[in-house]
Amino acid sequence: MLTVTEAAAEAITALTTQGGTEGSGLRFALQNQDGEGAQLELSVAPAPQDGDSVLGSEDGGAKVFLEPQAAALLDDKVLDVQQNEAGDVAFAVLPQQ
């Protein structure tokens, strides 16, 4: 199962509460998969879609919605955030250790 670091959870909460929609989360969907790898689509969604797995707390904290193929792809991964030299924050999917 995808593991979400505390830093990533804080970033997800900050991102999903900007719109003021309660229950929204960060959604991963498999955009396409070719021989060299898979591309994931990342979006803020107001609610999970049918078939999505939901990770996160039910007390208004960070939520992650995983489309079934994305859930399988991310099963052994960690979602974290990384900051570049300019101070911009980006989500990073890393292997579990």
C-alpha positions as a printed Julia matrix, in Angstrom:
97×3 Matrix{Float64}:
   0.0    0.0     0.0
   1.2    3.52   -0.78
   2.76   5.16    2.26
   2.33   8.92    2.73
   4.99  10.78    4.71
   4.01  13.38    7.27
   5.44  16.15    5.06
   3.4   14.92    2.08
   0.26  14.75    4.24
   0.77  18.37    5.32
   1.25  19.44    1.68
  -1.88  17.54    0.6
  -3.92  19.14    3.38
  -2.68  22.61    2.42
  -3.41  21.97   -1.25
  -6.87  20.46   -0.82
  -8.13  23.0     1.71
  -7.41  25.95   -0.61
 -10.63  25.3    -2.54
 -12.69  25.08    0.62
 -14.23  21.76   -0.45
 -14.5   19.43    2.51
 -13.59  15.84    1.74
 -11.4   16.64   -1.26
  -8.14  14.83   -1.82
  -5.2   14.28   -4.09
  -6.09  11.78   -6.84
  -3.67   9.56   -8.75
  -4.8    7.98  -12.01
  -2.81   6.01  -14.55
  -2.63   8.18  -17.65
  -0.83   5.69  -19.87
   1.59   2.85  -19.57
   4.14   1.97  -22.2
   7.23  -0.21  -22.33
   9.4    2.37  -20.6
   7.13   3.08  -17.68
   3.88   4.61  -16.6
   2.67   8.18  -16.45
   0.49   9.2   -13.57
  -2.02  12.02  -13.62
  -2.19  13.96  -10.38
  -5.16  16.18   -9.57
  -7.14  17.64   -6.7
 -10.51  15.91   -6.66
 -13.59  16.86   -4.63
 -14.32  13.18   -3.92
 -13.1    9.73   -4.94
 -14.47   8.24   -8.14
 -16.16   4.84   -8.26
 -13.56   2.14   -7.67
 -10.95   4.45   -6.12
  -9.08   3.37   -3.02
  -9.02   6.04   -0.32
  -6.02   6.58    1.93
  -6.0    9.02    4.8
  -7.89  10.14    7.8
 -11.6   10.67    8.14
 -11.15  13.61   10.5
 -10.56  16.15    7.75
  -6.87  15.38    7.28
  -5.02  14.55    4.09
  -6.75  12.17    1.7
  -5.33  10.35   -1.32
  -7.6    8.77   -3.93
  -6.06   5.99   -6.03
  -7.59   4.79   -9.29
  -7.3    0.95   -9.3
  -4.41   0.74  -11.8
  -2.57   3.57  -10.04
  -3.09   1.8    -6.7
  -1.46  -1.35   -8.1
   1.44   0.66   -9.52
   2.03   2.59   -6.27
   1.51  -0.37   -3.93
   5.16  -0.51   -2.85
   5.94   3.23   -3.01
   6.22   6.21   -0.66
   4.67   9.61   -1.42
   6.89  12.44   -0.19
   7.56  16.07   -1.0
  10.83  17.58   -2.12
  11.87  21.22   -2.27
  14.04  22.6    -5.06
  16.6   25.39   -4.79
  13.96  28.03   -5.57
  11.85  26.81   -2.65
   9.15  25.22   -4.8
   7.64  22.04   -3.41
   6.83  19.02   -5.59
   5.43  15.59   -4.81
   7.82  12.68   -5.27
   7.04   8.97   -5.53
   9.91   6.96   -4.1
  10.58   3.25   -3.5
   9.83   1.96   -0.01
  12.91   1.11    1.99
